[in-house]
Amino acid sequence: MSKTLYRQNRYSRLAATKYAITYALKPNPKYRYFPLVDDKGGDCANFLSQCLFAGGAPMDFNTARPWWYKSYNGNIMKDTWSISWAVAHSLYYYLKVSESINSPGVKGLEVYNKKDLELGDLIFFENNKGTIFHSAIITSFLGREPLISQHSFEALNIPYRSSWTPSKFHFIKVII
């Protein structure tokens, strides 16, 4: 990753990480919660999107690649959201495409060395069929090993290899 991107990054890693730590084990009641049902669905990407938003990522209401969440007068059962806000593979591709076309909002640069990761960066989990099925945020380190916080299942500061078992990990640097 270039030093220019590091200097120009407006993403508040501290704010995103604080949010993740606050709501990792007890979801924020201001947002809809998506329970895991029969190992399907879940709240992981919704939780990450909330963390990104807390870190300064602006919602993106464009029609081609939207990323947003709309509250409905405090009634979370009527809230609406974009697919990329709440679905892990859609969030992954939203971040990657946004980086590739240099969108003005939040972007994700994939790196291949975990040593390049910092607090507030993301890890996506890919299954053996090539589908991204889970996501988590880095909220601490144990030596050089990233510790993650996540939903579906709720966890705070666990080793990323202690979460779901993927065929492949994707390490994403967050940039705004």
N, CA, C and O of each residue as an XYZ file, in Angstrom:
704
protein
N       0.857     -1.186      0.000
C       0.000      0.000      0.000
C       0.890      1.232      0.000
O       1.907      1.270      0.692
N       0.513      2.222     -0.762
C       1.364      3.398     -0.885
C       1.294      4.280      0.356
O       0.282      4.317      1.057
N       2.377      4.980      0.610
C       2.424      5.901      1.746
C       1.437      7.043      1.550
O       0.938      7.610      2.522
N       1.151      7.386      0.277
C       0.188      8.444     -0.004
C      -1.184      8.069      0.547
O      -1.850      8.905      1.157
N      -1.615      6.826      0.342
C      -2.911      6.402      0.857
C      -2.944      6.461      2.375
O      -3.958      6.836      2.965
N      -1.832      6.090      3.010
C      -1.775      6.182      4.468
C      -1.972      7.630      4.924
O      -2.735      7.894      5.853
N      -1.286      8.561      4.269
C      -1.363      9.968      4.677
C      -2.742     10.551      4.429
O      -3.229     11.351      5.228
N      -3.372     10.166      3.342
C      -4.636     10.774      2.954
C      -5.853     10.111      3.608
O      -6.978     10.568      3.408
N      -5.652      9.065      4.368
C      -6.777      8.319      4.919
C      -7.488      9.111      6.010
O      -6.866      9.550      6.978
N      -8.801      9.291      5.843
C      -9.620     10.004      6.833
C     -10.423      9.035      7.702
O     -11.267      9.457      8.494
N     -10.163      7.766      7.555
C     -10.843      6.746      8.350
C     -10.337      6.818      9.789
O      -9.133      6.745     10.033
N     -11.252      6.960     10.728
C     -10.867      6.978     12.138
C     -10.851      5.546     12.665
O     -11.871      5.006     13.092
N      -9.676      4.958     12.621
C      -9.509      3.590     13.109
C      -9.898      3.495     14.580
O     -10.491      2.506     15.011
N      -9.562      4.523     15.342
C      -9.884      4.535     16.768
C     -11.399      4.526     16.985
O     -11.901      3.751     17.799
N     -12.128      5.376     16.267
C     -13.588      5.435     16.424
C     -14.244      4.127     15.993
O     -15.150      3.638     16.668
N     -13.795      3.558     14.878
C     -14.359      2.290     14.400
C     -14.090      1.171     15.398
O     -14.969      0.356     15.680
N     -12.872      1.135     15.932
C     -12.493      0.100     16.896
C     -13.251      0.256     18.201
O     -13.704     -0.732     18.779
N     -13.394      1.494     18.673
C     -14.160      1.727     19.912
C     -15.611      1.267     19.742
O     -16.182      0.644     20.637
N     -16.189      1.577     18.601
C     -17.561      1.142     18.322
C     -17.639     -0.379     18.345
O     -18.534     -0.951     18.967
N     -16.706     -1.029     17.668
C     -16.707     -2.497     17.600
C     -16.590     -3.111     18.990
O     -17.299     -4.065     19.310
N     -15.712     -2.578     19.802
C     -15.533     -3.105     21.158
C     -16.789     -2.889     21.994
O     -17.177     -3.757     22.776
N     -17.415     -1.744     21.831
C     -18.633     -1.433     22.587
C     -19.782     -2.368     22.227
O     -20.531     -2.796     23.105
N     -19.926     -2.689     20.942
C     -21.106     -3.427     20.485
C     -20.833     -4.856     20.018
O     -21.729     -5.495     19.468
N     -19.638     -5.365     20.219
C     -19.323     -6.726     19.770
C     -20.178     -7.776     20.465
O     -20.700     -8.679     19.812
N     -20.324     -7.670     21.763
C     -21.038     -8.703     22.519
C     -22.508     -8.373     22.750
O     -23.311     -9.261     23.035
N     -22.852     -7.106     22.629
C     -24.244     -6.672     22.814
C     -24.571     -5.687     21.692
O     -24.195     -4.517     21.769
N     -25.264     -6.148     20.654
C     -25.518     -5.303     19.482
C     -26.210     -3.980     19.815
O     -27.008     -3.890     20.749
N     -25.882     -2.965     19.029
C     -26.469     -1.638     19.188
C     -27.972     -1.712     18.900
O     -28.371     -2.095     17.800
N     -28.808     -1.351     19.879
C     -30.261     -1.445     19.679
C     -30.819     -0.447     18.662
O     -31.992     -0.532     18.299
N     -29.998      0.494     18.199
C     -30.455      1.469     17.206
C     -30.443      0.900     15.791
O     -30.930      1.538     14.858
N     -29.889     -0.297     15.631
C     -29.826     -0.943     14.321
C     -30.546     -2.281     14.365
O     -30.608     -2.933     15.407
N     -31.082     -2.675     13.237
C     -31.689     -3.988     13.090
C     -30.613     -5.047     13.290
O     -29.481     -4.878     12.836
N     -30.956     -6.122     13.956
C     -30.032     -7.227     14.194
C     -30.492     -8.425     13.378
O     -31.675     -8.765     13.392
N     -29.572     -9.068     12.669
C     -29.893    -10.215     11.833
C     -29.342    -11.477     12.483
O     -28.138    -11.721     12.416
N     -30.189    -12.278     13.107
C     -29.681    -13.483     13.782
C     -29.213    -14.539     12.790
O     -29.681    -14.602     11.653
N     -28.293    -15.352     13.242
C     -27.813    -16.492     12.462
C     -28.856    -17.593     12.582
O     -29.239    -17.979     13.686
N     -29.312    -18.096     11.445
C     -30.316    -19.153     11.432
C     -29.779    -20.310     10.596
O     -29.535    -20.157      9.399
N     -29.595    -21.476     11.232
C     -29.079    -22.662     10.531
C     -27.784    -22.369      9.776
O     -27.630    -22.772      8.623
N     -26.867    -21.679     10.417
C     -25.576    -21.304      9.823
C     -25.729    -20.478      8.550
O     -24.842    -20.496      7.697
N     -26.828    -19.761      8.408
C     -27.054    -18.908      7.246
C     -27.409    -17.505      7.720
O     -27.946    -17.314      8.811
N     -27.097    -16.535      6.876
C     -27.396    -15.155      7.208
C     -26.491    -14.661      8.317
O     -25.304    -14.982      8.352
N     -27.046    -13.892      9.207
C     -26.274    -13.382     10.321
C     -26.061    -11.887     10.237
O     -26.526    -11.223      9.310
N     -25.353    -11.375     11.218
C     -25.215     -9.936     11.414
C     -23.795     -9.427     11.176
O     -23.517     -8.264     11.467
N     -22.899    -10.246     10.663
C     -21.490     -9.854     10.578
C     -21.267     -8.607      9.729
O     -20.604     -7.677     10.187
N     -21.795     -8.554      8.513
C     -21.563     -7.405      7.634
C     -22.304     -6.173      8.129
O     -21.790     -5.060      8.016
N     -23.497     -6.347      8.674
C     -24.236     -5.237      9.268
C     -23.397     -4.607     10.383
O     -23.294     -3.383     10.469
N     -22.804     -5.436     11.228
C     -21.946     -4.955     12.301
C     -20.720     -4.223     11.746
O     -20.372     -3.150     12.238
N     -20.069     -4.785     10.735
C     -18.918     -4.111     10.137
C     -19.306     -2.786      9.509
O     -18.574     -1.803      9.631
N     -20.445     -2.748      8.841
C     -20.895     -1.489      8.241
C     -21.119     -0.434      9.316
O     -20.770      0.730      9.120
N     -21.689     -0.819     10.434
C     -21.857      0.127     11.544
C     -20.502      0.639     12.024
O     -20.351      1.828     12.304
N     -19.516     -0.255     12.121
C     -18.164      0.133     12.545
C     -17.546      1.109     11.549
O     -16.957      2.114     11.946
N     -17.679      0.815     10.260
C     -17.148      1.710      9.226
C     -17.803      3.082      9.307
O     -17.128      4.106      9.214
N     -19.116      3.097      9.481
C     -19.853      4.353      9.605
C     -19.372      5.135     10.835
O     -19.179      6.349     10.766
N     -19.181      4.437     11.951
C     -18.668      5.086     13.170
C     -17.261      5.634     12.941
O     -16.867      6.611     13.577
N     -16.501      5.014     12.039
C     -15.149      5.463     11.719
C     -15.100      6.574     10.678
O     -14.021      6.972     10.238
N     -16.260      7.069     10.289
C     -16.312      8.210      9.377
C     -16.672      7.892      7.944
O     -16.673      8.796      7.108
N     -16.979      6.647      7.624
C     -17.362      6.304      6.254
C     -18.730      6.901      5.951
O     -19.694      6.632      6.669
N     -18.827      7.705      4.900
C     -20.127      8.276      4.548
C     -21.004      7.245      3.848
O     -20.513      6.435      3.062
N     -22.292      7.279      4.133
C     -23.204      6.395      3.409
C     -23.212      6.806      1.946
O     -22.998      7.972      1.614
N     -23.462      5.839      1.079
C     -23.409      6.043     -0.364
C     -24.750      5.623     -0.943
O     -25.077      4.438     -0.988
N     -25.520      6.606     -1.386
C     -26.870      6.353     -1.883
C     -26.930      6.262     -3.410
O     -28.016      6.336     -3.985
N     -25.782      6.103     -4.075
C     -25.821      6.018     -5.536
C     -26.582      4.758     -5.948
O     -26.669      3.798     -5.182
N     -27.122      4.771     -7.138
C     -27.962      3.642     -7.567
C     -27.143      2.468     -8.105
O     -27.625      1.336     -8.101
N     -25.929      2.712     -8.563
C     -25.121      1.635     -9.139
C     -24.477      0.764     -8.063
O     -24.484     -0.461     -8.184
N     -23.927      1.365     -7.025
C     -23.227      0.643     -5.960
C     -23.565      1.284     -4.609
O     -22.713      1.957     -4.029
N     -24.749      1.100     -4.109
C     -25.123      1.766     -2.863
C     -24.591      1.057     -1.614
O     -24.393     -0.158     -1.604
N     -24.369      1.846     -0.570
C     -23.998      1.337      0.761
C     -24.636      2.285      1.772
O     -24.140      3.390      1.994
N     -25.738      1.849      2.385
C     -26.459      2.743      3.281
C     -27.369      1.974      4.234
O     -27.651      0.790      4.052
N     -27.812      2.697      5.255
C     -28.792      2.200      6.227
C     -29.691      3.377      6.565
O     -29.200      4.464      6.872
N     -31.013      3.173      6.514
C     -31.975      4.229      6.845
C     -32.817      3.797      8.038
O     -33.475      2.757      8.016
N     -32.779      4.616      9.070
C     -33.622      4.373     10.256
C     -35.013      4.904      9.993
O     -35.194      5.890      9.278
N     -35.993      4.241     10.579
C     -37.378      4.642     10.390
C     -37.972      5.088     11.732
O     -38.632      4.306     12.417
N     -37.737      6.320     12.090
C     -38.319      6.927     13.299
C     -38.205      6.050     14.542
O     -39.152      5.952     15.322
N     -37.062      5.420     14.726
C     -36.841      4.623     15.929
C     -37.472      3.243     15.921
O     -37.314      2.498     16.889
N     -38.181      2.877     14.861
C     -38.774      1.547     14.753
C     -37.878      0.697     13.852
O     -38.038      0.699     12.631
N     -36.930     -0.033     14.459
C     -35.945     -0.761     13.660
C     -36.556     -1.833     12.761
O     -35.930     -2.256     11.790
N     -37.754     -2.269     13.071
C     -38.393     -3.275     12.222
C     -38.814     -2.694     10.866
O     -39.101     -3.443      9.933
N     -38.850     -1.368     10.760
C     -39.180     -0.718      9.491
C     -37.958     -0.117      8.803
O     -38.082      0.472      7.729
N     -36.787     -0.258      9.407
C     -35.563      0.258      8.798
C     -35.304     -0.434      7.463
O     -35.773     -1.547      7.222
N     -34.549      0.243      6.603
C     -34.149     -0.324      5.315
C     -32.634     -0.163      5.157
O     -32.010      0.643      5.848
N     -32.050     -0.946      4.234
C     -30.599     -0.931      4.052
C     -30.283     -1.474      2.667
O     -31.095     -2.154      2.040
N     -29.084     -1.154      2.213
C     -28.616     -1.716      0.944
C     -28.056     -3.113      1.197
O     -27.688     -3.451      2.322
N     -27.998     -3.903      0.160
C     -27.460     -5.262      0.280
C     -26.002     -5.211      0.734
O     -25.575     -6.028      1.550
N     -25.239     -4.253      0.206
C     -23.820     -4.184      0.580
C     -23.623     -3.780      2.042
O     -22.551     -4.018      2.598
N     -24.611     -3.186      2.667
C     -24.528     -2.853      4.095
C     -24.596     -4.126      4.943
O     -23.932     -4.220      5.975
N     -25.394     -5.101      4.510
C     -25.746     -6.216      5.392
C     -25.293     -7.603      4.950
O     -25.504     -8.565      5.688
N     -24.687     -7.742      3.790
C     -24.296     -9.060      3.287
C     -22.778     -9.074      3.074
O     -22.237     -8.208      2.387
N     -22.099    -10.055      3.664
C     -20.632    -10.074      3.673
C     -20.013    -10.000      2.280
O     -19.135     -9.171      2.045
N     -20.457    -10.859      1.344
C     -19.813    -10.821      0.021
C     -20.110     -9.520     -0.708
O     -19.272     -9.037     -1.470
N     -21.281     -8.948     -0.490
C     -21.613     -7.674     -1.130
C     -20.785     -6.529     -0.548
O     -20.350     -5.643     -1.284
N     -20.567     -6.541      0.761
C     -19.718     -5.524      1.385
C     -18.283     -5.643      0.871
O     -17.649     -4.640      0.546
N     -17.784     -6.862      0.801
C     -16.425     -7.098      0.288
C     -16.276     -6.515     -1.118
O     -15.336     -5.766     -1.382
N     -17.191     -6.854     -2.010
C     -17.087     -6.372     -3.393
C     -17.337     -4.873     -3.485
O     -16.717     -4.202     -4.310
N     -18.218     -4.335     -2.670
C     -18.434     -2.881     -2.646
C     -17.120     -2.166     -2.323
O     -16.739     -1.217     -3.009
N     -16.430     -2.630     -1.272
C     -15.173     -1.998     -0.860
C     -14.098     -2.136     -1.937
O     -13.388     -1.176     -2.234
N     -13.979     -3.326     -2.520
C     -12.955     -3.566     -3.549
C     -13.226     -2.756     -4.823
O     -12.307     -2.155     -5.380
N     -14.475     -2.739     -5.283
C     -14.802     -1.972     -6.486
C     -14.606     -0.476     -6.219
O     -14.077      0.243     -7.067
N     -15.028     -0.017     -5.060
C     -14.855      1.403     -4.717
C     -13.381      1.795     -4.741
O     -13.036      2.898     -5.166
N     -12.514      0.898     -4.289
C     -11.070      1.176     -4.318
C     -10.554      1.166     -5.751
O      -9.732      2.003     -6.124
N     -11.035      0.224     -6.550
C     -10.525      0.105     -7.918
C     -10.897      1.304     -8.794
O     -10.165      1.643     -9.724
N     -12.029      1.943     -8.500
C     -12.433      3.123     -9.289
C     -12.198      4.421     -8.508
O     -12.573      5.504     -8.958
N     -11.579      4.296     -7.348
C     -11.245      5.442     -6.492
C     -12.472      6.290     -6.161
O     -12.461      7.506     -6.351
N     -13.519      5.649     -5.670
C     -14.727      6.360     -5.238
C     -14.385      7.318     -4.102
O     -13.403      7.105     -3.391
N     -15.180      8.367     -3.924
C     -14.893      9.325     -2.864
C     -15.191      8.807     -1.451
O     -14.694      9.386     -0.485
N     -15.969      7.759     -1.298
C     -16.340      7.245      0.028
C     -15.379      6.192      0.531
O     -14.186      6.223      0.229
N     -15.910      5.262      1.298
C     -15.090      4.200      1.885
C     -14.650      3.212      0.804
O     -15.401      2.889     -0.117
N     -13.410      2.744      0.946
C     -12.817      1.816     -0.007
C     -12.071      0.737      0.760
O     -11.754      0.904      1.938
N     -11.796     -0.367      0.084
C     -11.017     -1.428      0.696
C      -9.929     -1.920     -0.235
O     -10.205     -2.378     -1.343
N      -8.692     -1.824      0.221
C      -7.562     -2.310     -0.556
C      -7.157     -3.663     -0.007
O      -6.809     -3.783      1.168
N      -7.200     -4.688     -0.858
C      -6.804     -6.017     -0.389
C      -5.289     -6.107     -0.305
O      -4.576     -5.762     -1.248
N      -4.812     -6.577      0.841
C      -3.384     -6.810      1.056
C      -3.206     -8.291      1.353
O      -4.153     -8.965      1.758
N      -2.024     -8.783      1.155
C      -1.811    -10.227      1.257
C      -0.915    -10.621      2.425
O      -0.646    -11.802      2.643
N      -0.462     -9.630      3.166
C       0.376     -9.890      4.322
C      -0.321     -9.326      5.552
O      -0.597     -8.128      5.610
N      -0.604    -10.161      6.524
C      -1.306     -9.695      7.719
C      -0.499     -8.657      8.499
O      -1.054     -7.951      9.341
N       0.805     -8.557      8.227
C       1.635     -7.540      8.880
C       1.244     -6.133      8.436
O       1.578     -5.159      9.111
N       0.541     -6.013      7.307
C       0.097     -4.710      6.814
C      -1.191     -4.241      7.482
O      -1.609     -3.102      7.278
N      -1.821     -5.092      8.271
C      -3.107     -4.760      8.883
C      -2.938     -3.896     10.129
O      -1.936     -3.970     10.840
N      -3.960     -3.077     10.363
C      -4.008     -2.192     11.527
C      -5.368     -2.335     12.190
O      -6.269     -2.984     11.660
N      -5.499     -1.721     13.356
C      -6.811     -1.666     14.001
C      -7.810     -1.067     13.020
O      -7.481     -0.139     12.281
N      -9.027     -1.595     13.012
C     -10.072     -1.081     12.146
C     -10.090     -1.665     10.749
O     -11.042     -1.434     10.004
N      -9.061     -2.418     10.370
C      -9.098     -3.102      9.079
C     -10.001     -4.332      9.194
O     -10.409     -4.715     10.291
N     -10.304     -4.938      8.059
C     -11.305     -5.996      8.010
C     -10.715     -7.305      7.506
O      -9.743     -7.321      6.750
N     -11.324     -8.396      7.940
C     -10.977     -9.712      7.414
C     -12.262    -10.365      6.918
O     -13.256    -10.448      7.639
N     -12.217    -10.828      5.666
C     -13.338    -11.532      5.072
C     -12.962    -13.004      4.922
O     -11.800    -13.333      4.683
N     -13.940    -13.876      5.063
C     -13.749    -15.323      5.063
C     -14.418    -15.900      3.815
O     -15.595    -15.645      3.561
N     -13.660    -16.682      3.039
C     -14.168    -17.278      1.804
C     -14.269    -18.789      1.958
O     -13.361    -19.427      2.491
N     -15.377    -19.359      1.489
C     -15.534    -20.819      1.583
C     -14.895    -21.517      0.388
O     -14.332    -20.865     -0.491
N     -14.985    -22.844      0.358
C     -14.334    -23.618     -0.706
C     -15.036    -23.493     -2.056
O     -14.546    -24.024     -3.053
N     -16.170    -22.805     -2.106
C     -16.860    -22.548     -3.372
C     -16.530    -21.159     -3.919
O     -17.055    -20.757     -4.957
N     -15.649    -20.419     -3.210
C     -15.266    -19.088     -3.663
C     -16.201    -17.981     -3.223
O     -16.143    -16.875     -3.761
N     -17.069    -18.260     -2.246
C     -18.029    -17.273     -1.771
C     -17.568    -16.682     -0.439
O     -17.191    -17.414      0.477
N     -17.603    -15.359     -0.342
C     -17.330    -14.693      0.925
C     -18.555    -14.930      1.803
O     -19.672    -14.573      1.427
N     -18.346    -15.534      2.972
C     -19.482    -15.881      3.821
C     -19.448    -15.245      5.214
O     -20.418    -15.365      5.964
N     -18.362    -14.581      5.569
C     -18.263    -13.984      6.905
C     -17.275    -12.824      6.864
O     -16.419    -12.741      5.982
N     -17.417    -11.924      7.850
C     -16.531    -10.770      7.929
C     -16.350    -10.369      9.391
O     -17.218    -10.614     10.230
N     -15.209     -9.749      9.679
C     -14.882     -9.331     11.042
C     -13.971     -8.109     10.979
O     -13.375     -7.822      9.941
N     -13.868     -7.393     12.098
C     -13.028     -6.196     12.193
C     -11.889     -6.445     13.180
O     -12.078     -7.097     14.207
N     -10.724     -5.928     12.864
C      -9.566     -6.074     13.757
C      -9.681     -5.038     14.872
O      -9.741     -3.835     14.619
N      -9.711     -5.530     16.111
C      -9.879     -4.640     17.265
C      -8.716     -4.702     18.248
O      -8.700     -3.964     19.233
N      -7.749     -5.570     17.993
C      -6.575     -5.660     18.856
C      -5.532     -6.534     18.172
O      -5.774     -7.091     17.101
N      -4.383     -6.643     18.799
C      -3.327     -7.541     18.333
C      -2.746     -8.262     19.533
O      -2.669     -7.710     20.630
N      -2.344     -9.489     19.316
C      -1.601    -10.261     20.304
C      -0.260    -10.549     19.640
O      -0.150    -11.470     18.832
N       0.753     -9.765     19.978
C       1.991     -9.798     19.216
C       1.700     -9.249     17.837
O       1.231     -8.118     17.704
N       1.971    -10.038     16.806
C       1.680     -9.626     15.421
C       0.379    -10.236     14.897
O       0.007    -10.009     13.745
N      -0.317    -11.013     15.745
C      -1.548    -11.688     15.315
C      -2.770    -10.792     15.518
O      -3.018    -10.329     16.631
N      -3.535    -10.545     14.450
C      -4.752     -9.749     14.590
C      -5.797    -10.475     15.440
O      -6.007    -11.680     15.302
N      -6.436     -9.718     16.311
C      -7.589    -10.205     17.063
C      -8.804     -9.494     16.483
O      -8.751     -8.306     16.166
N      -9.892    -10.233     16.349
C     -11.089     -9.683     15.709
C     -12.252     -9.602     16.681
O     -12.305    -10.287     17.702
N     -13.175     -8.733     16.314
C     -14.486     -8.699     16.953
C     -15.494     -8.880     15.835
O     -15.264     -8.459     14.701
N     -16.628     -9.518     16.165
C     -17.579     -9.887     15.118
C     -18.959    -10.155     15.706
O     -19.140    -10.250     16.920
N     -19.908    -10.271     14.809
C     -21.235    -10.802     15.115
C     -21.400    -12.097     14.325
O     -20.677    -12.352     13.362
N     -22.338    -12.885     14.741
C     -22.705    -14.161     14.099
C     -21.577    -15.162     14.163
O     -21.181    -15.632     13.097
N     -21.090    -15.492     15.148
C     -21.353    -15.417     16.572
C     -20.682    -14.174     17.161
O     -19.675    -13.690     16.645
N     -21.267    -13.670     18.258
C     -20.717    -12.476     18.890
C     -19.397    -12.827     19.569
O     -19.312    -13.794     20.326
N     -18.372    -12.028     19.288
C     -17.055    -12.277     19.868
C     -16.298    -10.964     19.968
O     -16.471    -10.061     19.150
N     -15.455    -10.879     20.989
C     -14.636     -9.696     21.237
C     -13.178    -10.123     21.368
O     -12.830    -10.929     22.231
N     -12.341     -9.579     20.511
C     -10.890     -9.779     20.576
C     -10.475    -11.251     20.601
O      -9.739    -11.688     21.486
N     -10.955    -11.995     19.624
C     -10.537    -13.396     19.494
C      -9.548    -13.505     18.332
O      -9.580    -12.673     17.425
N      -8.673    -14.512     18.340
C      -7.804    -14.722     17.178
C      -8.662    -14.973     15.932
O      -9.646    -15.710     15.994
N      -8.291    -14.366     14.814
C      -9.129    -14.496     13.622
C      -9.240    -15.939     13.164
O     -10.223    -16.302     12.518
N      -8.269    -16.761     13.477
C      -8.336    -18.171     13.102
C      -9.250    -18.977     14.034
O      -9.485    -20.162     13.795
N      -9.767    -18.339     15.099
C     -10.692    -19.003     16.028
C     -12.148    -18.756     15.657
O     -13.053    -19.245     16.332
N     -12.373    -18.014     14.605
C     -13.733    -17.735     14.146
C     -14.176    -18.883     13.244
O     -13.791    -20.031     13.466
N     -14.978    -18.582     12.237
C     -15.396    -19.580     11.270
C     -14.175    -20.084     10.500
O     -13.181    -19.370     10.369
N     -14.252    -21.298      9.998
C     -13.138    -21.884      9.252
C     -13.340    -21.649      7.756
O     -14.265    -22.199      7.159
N     -12.482    -20.837      7.156
C     -12.599    -20.579      5.717
C     -11.595    -21.390      4.909
O     -10.705    -22.035      5.462
N     -11.754    -21.346      3.603
C     -10.727    -21.862      2.699
C      -9.656    -20.800      2.484
O      -8.492    -21.107      2.226
N     -10.086    -19.520      2.599
C      -9.178    -18.409      2.332
C      -9.598    -17.192      3.143
O     -10.788    -16.954      3.349
N      -8.620    -16.426      3.600
C      -8.865    -15.144      4.253
C      -8.569    -14.020      3.259
O      -7.671    -14.135      2.425
N      -9.332    -12.941      3.361
C      -9.064    -11.723      2.585
C      -8.833    -10.601      3.569
O      -9.711    -10.291      4.374
N      -7.653     -9.980      3.518
C      -7.291     -8.880      4.411
C      -7.549     -7.568      3.690
O      -7.004     -7.329      2.612
N      -8.377     -6.722      4.279
C      -8.795     -5.485      3.636
C      -8.385     -4.270      4.464
O      -8.787     -4.115      5.617
N      -7.566     -3.404      3.836
C      -7.194     -2.116      4.422
C      -8.327     -1.140      4.119
O      -8.747     -1.011      2.969
N      -8.818     -0.458      5.139
C      -9.916      0.485      4.961
C      -9.356      1.883      4.692
O      -8.442      2.348      5.371
N      -9.921      2.522      3.702
C      -9.494      3.863      3.277
C     -10.744      4.716      3.050
O     -11.728      4.247      2.478
N     -10.697      5.947      3.494
C     -11.753      6.909      3.145
C     -11.069      8.092      2.457
O     -11.737      9.047      2.061
